[in-house]
Amino acid sequence: MMTHLSDESQKQSRLEMIRQALKEKAPARYSELEASGNLQAFLEEHDAEMLSCYNDAIKEAWENTLERFLGFSDLDFDETTLPMG
């Protein structure tokens, strides 16, 4: 079974992914955080924010899915479309 990157066991992988992206895309900020000793705290905070956003998106997607597939109503019921039995 594949372990999802959002699993707690994958935290170090996520932190490394964030660190690498920061280093490549914002090298001055990376250097400043590293020199000030705040890099690890930044990575941890960014990881927490990223997971929170992910979890909110998953929750919203699930709620939308439930509404779409379980939101039955007789208002749009058309008896003429039922199979004859």
C-alpha positions as CSV (number, residue, x, y, z in Angstrom):
1,M,0.0,0.0,0.0
2,M,1.3,3.4,-0.9
3,T,1.9,5.9,1.9
4,H,0.4,9.3,1.2
5,L,2.6,12.3,1.5
6,S,0.1,13.8,4.0
7,D,0.7,11.0,6.5
8,E,2.5,12.0,9.6
9,S,5.1,9.3,8.8
10,Q,6.0,11.4,5.8
11,K,6.7,14.6,7.6
12,Q,10.4,14.6,7.0
13,S,9.8,14.1,3.3
14,R,7.4,17.1,3.3
15,L,9.9,19.2,5.2
16,E,12.6,18.3,2.7
17,M,10.3,19.2,-0.2
18,I,9.5,22.6,1.3
19,R,13.2,23.2,2.1
20,Q,14.2,22.4,-1.5
21,A,11.5,24.5,-3.0
22,L,12.4,27.5,-0.8
23,K,16.1,27.1,-1.6
24,E,15.5,26.9,-5.4
25,K,12.7,29.6,-5.6
26,A,13.7,32.0,-2.9
27,P,17.4,31.6,-2.3
28,A,17.8,34.9,-0.5
29,R,15.0,34.1,2.0
30,Y,16.4,30.6,2.4
31,S,19.9,32.0,3.2
32,E,18.4,34.5,5.7
33,L,16.4,31.9,7.5
34,E,19.3,29.5,7.6
35,A,21.8,32.2,8.9
36,S,19.3,33.4,11.6
37,G,18.7,29.9,12.8
38,N,15.0,30.1,11.9
39,L,14.9,27.7,9.0
40,Q,13.6,24.7,10.9
41,A,10.9,26.7,12.6
42,F,9.9,28.1,9.2
43,L,9.7,24.7,7.6
44,E,7.7,23.3,10.5
45,E,5.2,26.2,10.4
46,H,4.9,26.0,6.6
47,D,4.3,22.3,6.8
48,A,1.5,22.7,9.3
49,E,-0.1,25.4,7.2
50,M,0.2,23.3,4.1
51,L,-1.4,20.3,5.8
52,S,-4.2,22.4,7.2
53,C,-5.0,23.7,3.8
54,Y,-4.9,20.2,2.4
55,N,-7.2,18.9,5.1
56,D,-9.7,21.7,4.5
57,A,-9.7,21.0,0.8
58,I,-10.3,17.2,1.4
59,K,-13.1,18.0,3.8
60,E,-14.7,20.4,1.3
61,A,-14.3,17.9,-1.6
62,W,-15.9,15.1,0.6
63,E,-18.8,17.4,1.6
64,N,-19.4,18.3,-2.1
65,T,-19.3,14.6,-3.1
66,L,-21.8,13.6,-0.5
67,E,-24.1,16.4,-1.5
68,R,-23.8,15.5,-5.1
69,F,-24.4,11.8,-4.7
70,L,-26.7,11.8,-1.6
71,G,-28.6,15.0,-2.1
72,F,-31.7,13.2,-3.4
73,S,-34.9,15.2,-4.0
74,D,-38.4,14.4,-5.4
75,L,-38.5,17.8,-6.9
76,D,-36.7,16.6,-10.1
77,F,-38.3,13.1,-10.0
78,D,-39.8,12.1,-13.4
79,E,-41.8,8.8,-13.2
80,T,-41.6,8.5,-17.0
81,T,-37.9,7.7,-16.9
82,L,-38.3,4.7,-14.6
83,P,-37.7,1.3,-16.3
84,M,-40.9,-0.7,-16.9
85,G,-41.1,-3.7,-14.6
